[in-house]
Protein backbone atom coordinates (compact mmCIF):
# COMPACT_ATOMS: atom_id res chain seq x y z
CA UNK A 1 0.00 0.00 0.00
CA UNK A 2 1.89 3.03 -1.26
CA UNK A 3 1.27 6.50 0.13
CA UNK A 4 -0.24 9.30 -2.00
CA UNK A 5 2.35 11.68 -3.44
CA UNK A 6 0.94 14.56 -1.35
CA UNK A 7 1.44 12.57 1.86
CA UNK A 8 5.01 11.64 0.90
CA UNK A 9 5.81 15.29 0.11
CA UNK A 10 4.49 16.43 3.50
CA UNK A 11 6.42 13.68 5.33
CA UNK A 12 9.63 14.75 3.60
CA UNK A 13 8.90 18.40 4.37
CA UNK A 14 8.46 17.49 8.04
CA UNK A 15 11.81 15.66 8.03
CA UNK A 16 13.53 18.68 6.47
CA UNK A 17 11.98 21.02 9.03
CA UNK A 18 13.13 18.84 11.92
CA UNK A 19 16.68 19.17 10.65
CA UNK A 20 16.62 22.85 9.66
CA UNK A 21 14.66 24.49 12.52
CA UNK A 22 15.71 22.29 14.40
CA UNK A 23 12.66 20.58 15.92
CA UNK A 24 12.53 17.83 18.53
CA UNK A 25 9.99 15.46 17.03
CA UNK A 26 7.23 14.82 14.53
CA UNK A 27 3.64 14.21 15.63
CA UNK A 28 1.56 12.21 13.15
CA UNK A 29 -2.17 12.29 13.88
CA UNK A 30 -3.76 9.57 11.77
CA UNK A 31 -7.32 8.55 10.99
CA UNK A 32 -6.46 5.91 8.39
CA UNK A 33 -4.10 2.98 7.95
CA UNK A 34 -0.73 3.91 6.43
CA UNK A 35 2.23 2.21 4.82
CA UNK A 36 4.38 2.44 7.94
CA UNK A 37 7.53 1.24 6.22
CA UNK A 38 7.27 4.13 3.79
CA UNK A 39 6.50 6.52 6.66
CA UNK A 40 9.67 5.31 8.37
CA UNK A 41 11.77 5.85 5.26
CA UNK A 42 10.37 9.34 4.73
CA UNK A 43 10.98 10.34 8.37
CA UNK A 44 14.34 8.65 8.77
CA UNK A 45 16.29 10.18 11.64
CA UNK A 46 13.23 11.84 13.23
CA UNK A 47 11.73 11.10 16.62
CA UNK A 48 8.11 10.20 15.87
CA UNK A 49 4.92 10.31 17.93
CA UNK A 50 1.88 8.62 16.36
CA UNK A 51 -1.57 9.38 17.77
CA UNK A 52 -4.87 7.75 16.83
CA UNK A 53 -8.31 7.09 18.28
CA UNK A 54 -8.46 3.58 16.84
CA UNK A 55 -5.80 1.37 18.51
CA UNK A 56 -5.93 -1.04 15.56
CA UNK A 57 -4.25 1.61 13.40
CA UNK A 58 -1.20 1.81 15.66
CA UNK A 59 -0.93 -1.81 16.80
CA UNK A 60 1.89 -2.62 14.34
CA UNK A 61 3.97 0.28 15.73
CA UNK A 62 4.12 -0.59 19.41
CA UNK A 63 7.23 -2.75 19.06
CA UNK A 64 9.19 -0.04 17.25
CA UNK A 65 11.64 1.39 19.82
CA UNK A 66 12.03 4.67 17.92
CA UNK A 67 8.32 5.50 17.75
CA UNK A 68 5.94 6.47 20.56
CA UNK A 69 2.25 5.58 20.26
CA UNK A 70 -0.28 7.87 21.96
CA UNK A 71 -3.80 6.49 22.41
CA UNK A 72 -6.51 9.13 22.21
CA UNK A 73 -9.96 8.97 23.79
CA UNK A 74 -12.62 7.79 21.36
CA UNK A 75 -14.74 10.93 21.36
CA UNK A 76 -15.80 13.24 18.51
CA UNK A 77 -13.39 16.17 18.88
CA UNK A 78 -12.11 18.62 16.26
CA UNK A 79 -8.71 17.81 14.79
CA UNK A 80 -7.04 20.71 16.63
CA UNK A 81 -8.31 19.48 19.99
CA UNK A 82 -7.17 15.91 19.30
CA UNK A 83 -3.75 17.17 18.32
CA UNK A 84 -3.51 19.27 21.49
CA UNK A 85 -4.61 16.30 23.60
CA UNK A 86 -1.95 14.10 22.03
CA UNK A 87 0.83 16.59 22.74
CA UNK A 88 -0.34 17.33 26.24
CA UNK A 89 -0.67 13.63 27.04
CA UNK A 90 2.92 13.14 25.85
CA UNK A 91 4.07 15.92 28.17
CA UNK A 92 2.05 14.56 31.10
CA UNK A 93 3.57 11.11 30.55
CA UNK A 94 7.00 12.80 30.47
CA UNK A 95 7.95 11.40 27.06
CA UNK A 96 8.04 14.94 25.65
CA UNK A 97 9.56 18.04 27.24
CA UNK A 98 7.25 21.05 27.87
CA UNK A 99 9.54 23.34 25.83
CA UNK A 100 9.79 21.06 22.79
CA UNK A 101 9.35 22.15 19.18
CA UNK A 102 7.08 19.84 17.20
CA UNK A 103 6.27 19.40 13.52
CA UNK A 104 2.66 18.12 13.35
CA UNK A 105 1.18 16.20 10.40
CA UNK A 106 -2.56 15.59 10.23
CA UNK A 107 -5.73 15.70 8.17
CA UNK A 108 -7.06 19.19 8.69
CA UNK A 109 -9.62 19.44 5.89
CA UNK A 110 -13.02 18.00 6.63
CA UNK A 111 -14.35 15.35 4.27
CA UNK A 112 -17.88 14.16 3.70
CA UNK A 113 -19.15 11.03 5.41
CA UNK A 114 -19.00 9.14 2.10
CA UNK A 115 -15.37 10.04 1.38
CA UNK A 116 -12.40 8.56 3.20
CA UNK A 117 -10.16 11.27 4.69
CA UNK A 118 -6.79 11.99 3.12
CA UNK A 119 -3.96 10.42 5.15
CA UNK A 120 -2.20 13.79 5.56
CA UNK A 121 -3.07 17.16 4.09
CA UNK A 122 -1.72 19.65 6.66
CA UNK A 123 1.50 20.53 8.47
CA UNK A 124 1.95 22.78 11.50
CA UNK A 125 4.90 23.85 13.64
CA UNK A 126 4.11 23.97 17.36
CA UNK A 127 6.29 25.56 20.04
CA UNK A 128 5.09 23.98 23.26
CA UNK A 129 6.97 26.46 25.41
CA UNK A 130 4.67 29.21 24.12
CA UNK A 131 1.38 27.34 24.11
CA UNK A 132 1.42 24.62 26.75
CA UNK A 133 -1.77 24.79 28.78
CA UNK A 134 -1.56 21.65 30.90
CA UNK A 135 0.70 20.87 33.79
CA UNK A 136 3.17 18.00 33.76
CA UNK A 137 2.85 15.12 36.18
CA UNK A 138 5.75 16.60 38.17
CA UNK A 139 3.93 19.92 38.52
CA UNK A 140 0.72 18.19 39.60
CA UNK A 141 2.55 16.33 42.34
CA UNK A 142 2.91 19.68 44.12
CA UNK A 143 -0.81 19.34 44.83
CA UNK A 144 -0.86 15.57 45.31
CA UNK A 145 -1.94 15.75 48.96
CA UNK A 146 -5.01 17.79 48.07
CA UNK A 147 -6.61 15.30 45.65
CA UNK A 148 -5.77 12.24 43.52
CA UNK A 149 -3.80 12.90 40.35
CA UNK A 150 -6.65 11.95 38.00
CA UNK A 151 -8.98 14.41 39.72
CA UNK A 152 -6.40 17.19 39.51
CA UNK A 153 -5.86 16.52 35.81
CA UNK A 154 -9.60 16.66 35.17
CA UNK A 155 -9.98 19.96 37.05
CA UNK A 156 -6.96 21.45 35.27
CA UNK A 157 -8.49 20.45 31.94
CA UNK A 158 -11.82 21.98 32.94
CA UNK A 159 -10.24 25.23 34.16
CA UNK A 160 -8.01 25.68 31.12
CA UNK A 161 -10.86 24.95 28.71
CA UNK A 162 -13.04 27.54 30.44
CA UNK A 163 -10.17 30.02 30.22
CA UNK A 164 -9.46 29.28 26.57
CA UNK A 165 -12.97 28.86 25.18
CA UNK A 166 -15.30 30.76 27.48
CA UNK A 167 -18.86 29.88 26.59
CA UNK A 168 -20.70 30.72 23.37
CA UNK A 169 -17.91 33.08 22.34
CA UNK A 170 -17.94 35.05 25.60
CA UNK A 171 -15.02 34.94 28.10
CA UNK A 172 -15.82 33.50 31.52
CA UNK A 173 -14.12 33.94 34.86
CA UNK A 174 -14.79 31.54 37.71
CA UNK A 175 -13.35 29.73 40.74
CA UNK A 176 -13.10 25.95 41.10
CA UNK A 177 -12.48 24.80 44.68
CA UNK A 178 -11.28 21.22 45.26
CA UNK A 179 -11.37 19.38 48.58
CA UNK A 180 -12.31 20.04 52.24
CA UNK A 181 -15.94 20.43 51.17
CA UNK A 182 -17.50 20.64 54.65
CA UNK A 183 -15.31 23.48 55.83
CA UNK A 184 -15.61 25.34 52.52
CA UNK A 185 -19.41 25.12 52.76
CA UNK A 186 -19.32 26.34 56.37
CA UNK A 187 -17.46 29.47 55.22
CA UNK A 188 -19.68 30.11 52.20
CA UNK A 189 -23.27 30.86 51.26
CA UNK A 190 -25.36 30.07 48.20
CA UNK A 191 -26.16 32.96 45.87
CA UNK A 192 -28.66 30.85 43.94
CA UNK A 193 -30.04 27.30 43.94
CA UNK A 194 -27.49 24.49 43.83
CA UNK A 195 -27.63 23.07 40.26
CA UNK A 196 -25.97 19.79 41.33
CA UNK A 197 -28.60 18.88 43.89
CA UNK A 198 -30.56 15.71 43.10
CA UNK A 199 -28.02 14.17 40.72
CA UNK A 200 -26.17 10.91 41.37
CA UNK A 201 -22.43 10.80 42.01
CA UNK A 202 -21.82 9.35 38.54
CA UNK A 203 -23.64 12.31 37.01
CA UNK A 204 -21.38 14.74 38.92
CA UNK A 205 -17.97 13.10 38.39
CA UNK A 206 -15.66 15.70 36.81
CA UNK A 207 -13.41 12.98 35.43
CA UNK A 208 -16.09 12.40 32.79
CA UNK A 209 -15.95 14.72 29.79
CA UNK A 210 -19.74 15.10 29.49
CA UNK A 211 -19.89 16.22 33.13
CA UNK A 212 -17.16 18.81 32.50
CA UNK A 213 -19.11 20.10 29.52
CA UNK A 214 -22.15 20.64 31.75
CA UNK A 215 -20.01 22.40 34.36
CA UNK A 216 -18.84 24.82 31.67
CA UNK A 217 -22.46 25.92 31.34
CA UNK A 218 -22.81 26.28 35.10
CA UNK A 219 -19.60 28.36 35.20
CA UNK A 220 -21.53 31.18 33.51
CA UNK A 221 -23.46 31.65 36.77
CA UNK A 222 -22.09 33.86 39.54
CA UNK A 223 -20.17 32.15 42.30
CA UNK A 224 -17.62 29.41 42.84
CA UNK A 225 -17.94 25.70 42.03
CA UNK A 226 -17.04 23.21 44.77
CA UNK A 227 -15.62 19.78 43.90
CA UNK A 228 -14.89 17.07 46.45
CA UNK A 229 -11.48 15.47 46.84
CA UNK A 230 -12.69 12.41 44.90
CA UNK A 231 -13.85 14.48 41.92
CA UNK A 232 -17.59 14.85 42.61
CA UNK A 233 -19.11 18.28 41.93
CA UNK A 234 -20.91 19.20 45.15
CA UNK A 235 -22.09 22.79 44.82
CA UNK A 236 -22.11 25.86 42.60
CA UNK A 237 -23.16 29.50 42.85
CA UNK A 238 -21.17 29.78 46.09
CA UNK A 239 -20.10 33.09 47.58
CA UNK A 240 -16.81 32.30 49.32
CA UNK A 241 -16.87 34.03 52.67
CA UNK A 242 -13.28 33.38 53.70
CA UNK A 243 -11.50 36.51 54.89
CA UNK A 244 -8.64 37.97 52.90
CA UNK A 245 -6.46 38.91 55.85
CA UNK A 246 -2.87 37.83 55.49
CA UNK A 247 -3.18 37.30 51.73
CA UNK A 248 -0.32 38.85 49.78
CA UNK A 249 -1.10 39.03 46.08
CA UNK A 250 0.61 41.06 43.42
CA UNK A 251 -1.07 44.23 42.22
CA UNK A 252 -3.65 43.74 39.52
CA UNK A 253 -5.53 40.83 41.07
CA UNK A 254 -9.21 41.39 41.79
CA UNK A 255 -11.79 39.97 44.16
CA UNK A 256 -11.93 36.59 42.40
CA UNK A 257 -8.25 35.85 43.05
CA UNK A 258 -8.46 37.23 46.60
CA UNK A 259 -11.44 34.93 47.31
CA UNK A 260 -9.61 31.92 45.84
CA UNK A 261 -6.49 32.65 47.89
CA UNK A 262 -8.56 33.26 51.03
CA UNK A 263 -10.52 30.00 50.88
CA UNK A 264 -7.32 28.04 50.29
CA UNK A 265 -5.71 29.71 53.33
CA UNK A 266 -8.56 28.99 55.75
CA UNK A 267 -9.21 25.41 54.59
CA UNK A 268 -7.29 22.45 53.19
CA UNK A 269 -8.83 23.01 49.77
CA UNK A 270 -7.05 24.22 46.67
CA UNK A 271 -8.62 26.86 44.45
CA UNK A 272 -8.33 27.42 40.69
CA UNK A 273 -9.08 31.03 39.70
CA UNK A 274 -9.86 31.49 36.00
CA UNK A 275 -9.28 35.05 34.79
CA UNK A 276 -12.09 36.42 32.63
CA UNK A 277 -9.81 38.93 30.93
CA UNK A 278 -6.85 36.71 30.01
CA UNK A 279 -8.08 33.14 30.46
CA UNK A 280 -5.06 32.32 32.64
CA UNK A 281 -5.52 29.93 35.56
CA UNK A 282 -3.86 30.51 38.92
CA UNK A 283 -3.83 27.76 41.53
CA UNK A 284 -3.83 28.68 45.23
CA UNK A 285 -2.92 26.48 48.18
CA UNK A 286 -2.59 27.64 51.80
CA UNK A 287 -3.14 31.21 50.63
CA UNK A 288 -0.25 31.16 48.17
CA UNK A 289 -0.16 30.98 44.38
CA UNK A 290 1.58 27.67 43.67
CA UNK A 291 0.96 27.28 39.93
CA UNK A 292 0.16 29.50 36.97
CA UNK A 293 -1.23 28.02 33.74
CA UNK A 294 -1.49 29.97 30.52
CA UNK A 295 -4.08 28.46 28.17
CA UNK A 296 -3.81 28.21 24.41
CA UNK A 297 -4.90 31.35 22.64
CA UNK A 298 -8.66 31.69 22.48
CA UNK A 299 -9.86 30.39 19.13
CA UNK A 300 -11.34 32.49 16.38
CA UNK A 301 -15.08 32.20 15.84
CA UNK A 302 -15.49 31.54 12.13
CA UNK A 303 -18.62 32.91 10.50
CA UNK A 304 -20.19 31.32 7.40
CA UNK A 305 -19.09 32.90 4.14
CA UNK A 306 -21.57 35.29 2.54
CA UNK A 307 -21.35 34.99 -1.23
CA UNK A 308 -22.16 38.02 -3.33
CA UNK A 309 -23.79 37.76 -6.74
CA UNK A 310 -24.76 40.54 -9.06
CA UNK A 311 -28.38 41.67 -8.89
CA UNK A 312 -29.41 42.72 -12.40
CA UNK A 313 -32.49 44.70 -11.40
CA UNK A 314 -30.71 47.04 -9.01
CA UNK A 315 -27.25 47.01 -10.48
CA UNK A 316 -25.82 46.20 -7.08
CA UNK A 317 -24.61 43.18 -5.21
CA UNK A 318 -27.01 40.67 -3.68
CA UNK A 319 -26.10 38.44 -0.72
CA UNK A 320 -27.13 34.80 -1.02
C-alpha positions in Angstrom: 0.0 0.0 0.0 1.9 3.0 -1.3 1.3 6.5 0.1 -0.2 9.3 -2.0 2.4 11.7 -3.4 0.9 14.6 -1.3 1.4 12.6 1.9 5.0 11.6 0.9 5.8 15.3 0.1 4.5 16.4 3.5 6.4 13.7 5.3 9.6 14.7 3.6 8.9 18.4 4.4 8.5 17.5 8.0 11.8 15.7 8.0 13.5 18.7 6.5 12.0 21.0 9.0 13.1 18.8 11.9 16.7 19.2 10.7 16.6 22.9 9.7 14.7 24.5 12.5 15.7 22.3 14.4 12.7 20.6 15.9 12.5 17.8 18.5 10.0 15.5 17.0 7.2 14.8 14.5 3.6 14.2 15.6 1.6 12.2 13.1 -2.2 12.3 13.9 -3.8 9.6 11.8 -7.3 8.5 11.0 -6.5 5.9 8.4 -4.1 3.0 7.9 -0.7 3.9 6.4 2.2 2.2 4.8 4.4 2.4 7.9 7.5 1.2 6.2 7.3 4.1 3.8 6.5 6.5 6.7 9.7 5.3 8.4 11.8 5.8 5.3 10.4 9.3 4.7 11.0 10.3 8.4 14.3 8.7 8.8 16.3 10.2 11.6 13.2 11.8 13.2 11.7 11.1 16.6 8.1 10.2 15.9 4.9 10.3 17.9 1.9 8.6 16.4 -1.6 9.4 17.8 -4.9 7.8 16.8 -8.3 7.1 18.3 -8.5 3.6 16.8 -5.8 1.4 18.5 -5.9 -1.0 15.6 -4.2 1.6 13.4 -1.2 1.8 15.7 -0.9 -1.8 16.8 1.9 -2.6 14.3 4.0 0.3 15.7 4.1 -0.6 19.4 7.2 -2.8 19.1 9.2 0.0 17.3 11.6 1.4 19.8 12.0 4.7 17.9 8.3 5.5 17.8 5.9 6.5 20.6 2.2 5.6 20.3 -0.3 7.9 22.0 -3.8 6.5 22.4 -6.5 9.1 22.2 -10.0 9.0 23.8 -12.6 7.8 21.4 -14.7 10.9 21.4 -15.8 13.2 18.5 -13.4 16.2 18.9 -12.1 18.6 16.3 -8.7 17.8 14.8 -7.0 20.7 16.6 -8.3 19.5 20.0 -7.2 15.9 19.3 -3.7 17.2 18.3 -3.5 19.3 21.5 -4.6 16.3 23.6 -1.9 14.1 22.0 0.8 16.6 22.7 -0.3 17.3 26.2 -0.7 13.6 27.0 2.9 13.1 25.8 4.1 15.9 28.2 2.1 14.6 31.1 3.6 11.1 30.5 7.0 12.8 30.5 7.9 11.4 27.1 8.0 14.9 25.6 9.6 18.0 27.2 7.2 21.1 27.9 9.5 23.3 25.8 9.8 21.1 22.8 9.4 22.2 19.2 7.1 19.8 17.2 6.3 19.4 13.5 2.7 18.1 13.4 1.2 16.2 10.4 -2.6 15.6 10.2 -5.7 15.7 8.2 -7.1 19.2 8.7 -9.6 19.4 5.9 -13.0 18.0 6.6 -14.3 15.3 4.3 -17.9 14.2 3.7 -19.2 11.0 5.4 -19.0 9.1 2.1 -15.4 10.0 1.4 -12.4 8.6 3.2 -10.2 11.3 4.7 -6.8 12.0 3.1 -4.0 10.4 5.1 -2.2 13.8 5.6 -3.1 17.2 4.1 -1.7 19.7 6.7 1.5 20.5 8.5 1.9 22.8 11.5 4.9 23.9 13.6 4.1 24.0 17.4 6.3 25.6 20.0 5.1 24.0 23.3 7.0 26.5 25.4 4.7 29.2 24.1 1.4 27.3 24.1 1.4 24.6 26.8 -1.8 24.8 28.8 -1.6 21.7 30.9 0.7 20.9 33.8 3.2 18.0 33.8 2.9 15.1 36.2 5.8 16.6 38.2 3.9 19.9 38.5 0.7 18.2 39.6 2.6 16.3 42.3 2.9 19.7 44.1 -0.8 19.3 44.8 -0.9 15.6 45.3 -1.9 15.8 49.0 -5.0 17.8 48.1 -6.6 15.3 45.6 -5.8 12.2 43.5 -3.8 12.9 40.3 -6.6 11.9 38.0 -9.0 14.4 39.7 -6.4 17.2 39.5 -5.9 16.5 35.8 -9.6 16.7 35.2 -10.0 20.0 37.1 -7.0 21.4 35.3 -8.5 20.4 31.9 -11.8 22.0 32.9 -10.2 25.2 34.2 -8.0 25.7 31.1 -10.9 25.0 28.7 -13.0 27.5 30.4 -10.2 30.0 30.2 -9.5 29.3 26.6 -13.0 28.9 25.2 -15.3 30.8 27.5 -18.9 29.9 26.6 -20.7 30.7 23.4 -17.9 33.1 22.3 -17.9 35.1 25.6 -15.0 34.9 28.1 -15.8 33.5 31.5 -14.1 33.9 34.9 -14.8 31.5 37.7 -13.3 29.7 40.7 -13.1 26.0 41.1 -12.5 24.8 44.7 -11.3 21.2 45.3 -11.4 19.4 48.6 -12.3 20.0 52.2 -15.9 20.4 51.2 -17.5 20.6 54.7 -15.3 23.5 55.8 -15.6 25.3 52.5 -19.4 25.1 52.8 -19.3 26.3 56.4 -17.5 29.5 55.2 -19.7 30.1 52.2 -23.3 30.9 51.3 -25.4 30.1 48.2 -26.2 33.0 45.9 -28.7 30.9 43.9 -30.0 27.3 43.9 -27.5 24.5 43.8 -27.6 23.1 40.3 -26.0 19.8 41.3 -28.6 18.9 43.9 -30.6 15.7 43.1 -28.0 14.2 40.7 -26.2 10.9 41.4 -22.4 10.8 42.0 -21.8 9.3 38.5 -23.6 12.3 37.0 -21.4 14.7 38.9 -18.0 13.1 38.4 -15.7 15.7 36.8 -13.4 13.0 35.4 -16.1 12.4 32.8 -16.0 14.7 29.8 -19.7 15.1 29.5 -19.9 16.2 33.1 -17.2 18.8 32.5 -19.1 20.1 29.5 -22.2 20.6 31.8 -20.0 22.4 34.4 -18.8 24.8 31.7 -22.5 25.9 31.3 -22.8 26.3 35.1 -19.6 28.4 35.2 -21.5 31.2 33.5 -23.5 31.6 36.8 -22.1 33.9 39.5 -20.2 32.1 42.3 -17.6 29.4 42.8 -17.9 25.7 42.0 -17.0 23.2 44.8 -15.6 19.8 43.9 -14.9 17.1 46.5 -11.5 15.5 46.8 -12.7 12.4 44.9 -13.8 14.5 41.9 -17.6 14.8 42.6 -19.1 18.3 41.9 -20.9 19.2 45.2 -22.1 22.8 44.8 -22.1 25.9 42.6 -23.2 29.5 42.8 -21.2 29.8 46.1 -20.1 33.1 47.6 -16.8 32.3 49.3 -16.9 34.0 52.7 -13.3 33.4 53.7 -11.5 36.5 54.9 -8.6 38.0 52.9 -6.5 38.9 55.9 -2.9 37.8 55.5 -3.2 37.3 51.7 -0.3 38.8 49.8 -1.1 39.0 46.1 0.6 41.1 43.4 -1.1 44.2 42.2 -3.6 43.7 39.5 -5.5 40.8 41.1 -9.2 41.4 41.8 -11.8 40.0 44.2 -11.9 36.6 42.4 -8.3 35.9 43.0 -8.5 37.2 46.6 -11.4 34.9 47.3 -9.6 31.9 45.8 -6.5 32.6 47.9 -8.6 33.3 51.0 -10.5 30.0 50.9 -7.3 28.0 50.3 -5.7 29.7 53.3 -8.6 29.0 55.8 -9.2 25.4 54.6 -7.3 22.5 53.2 -8.8 23.0 49.8 -7.0 24.2 46.7 -8.6 26.9 44.5 -8.3 27.4 40.7 -9.1 31.0 39.7 -9.9 31.5 36.0 -9.3 35.0 34.8 -12.1 36.4 32.6 -9.8 38.9 30.9 -6.8 36.7 30.0 -8.1 33.1 30.5 -5.1 32.3 32.6 -5.5 29.9 35.6 -3.9 30.5 38.9 -3.8 27.8 41.5 -3.8 28.7 45.2 -2.9 26.5 48.2 -2.6 27.6 51.8 -3.1 31.2 50.6 -0.2 31.2 48.2 -0.2 31.0 44.4 1.6 27.7 43.7 1.0 27.3 39.9 0.2 29.5 37.0 -1.2 28.0 33.7 -1.5 30.0 30.5 -4.1 28.5 28.2 -3.8 28.2 24.4 -4.9 31.3 22.6 -8.7 31.7 22.5 -9.9 30.4 19.1 -11.3 32.5 16.4 -15.1 32.2 15.8 -15.5 31.5 12.1 -18.6 32.9 10.5 -20.2 31.3 7.4 -19.1 32.9 4.1 -21.6 35.3 2.5 -21.3 35.0 -1.2 -22.2 38.0 -3.3 -23.8 37.8 -6.7 -24.8 40.5 -9.1 -28.4 41.7 -8.9 -29.4 42.7 -12.4 -32.5 44.7 -11.4 -30.7 47.0 -9.0 -27.2 47.0 -10.5 -25.8 46.2 -7.1 -24.6 43.2 -5.2 -27.0 40.7 -3.7 -26.1 38.4 -0.7 -27.1 34.8 -1.0 
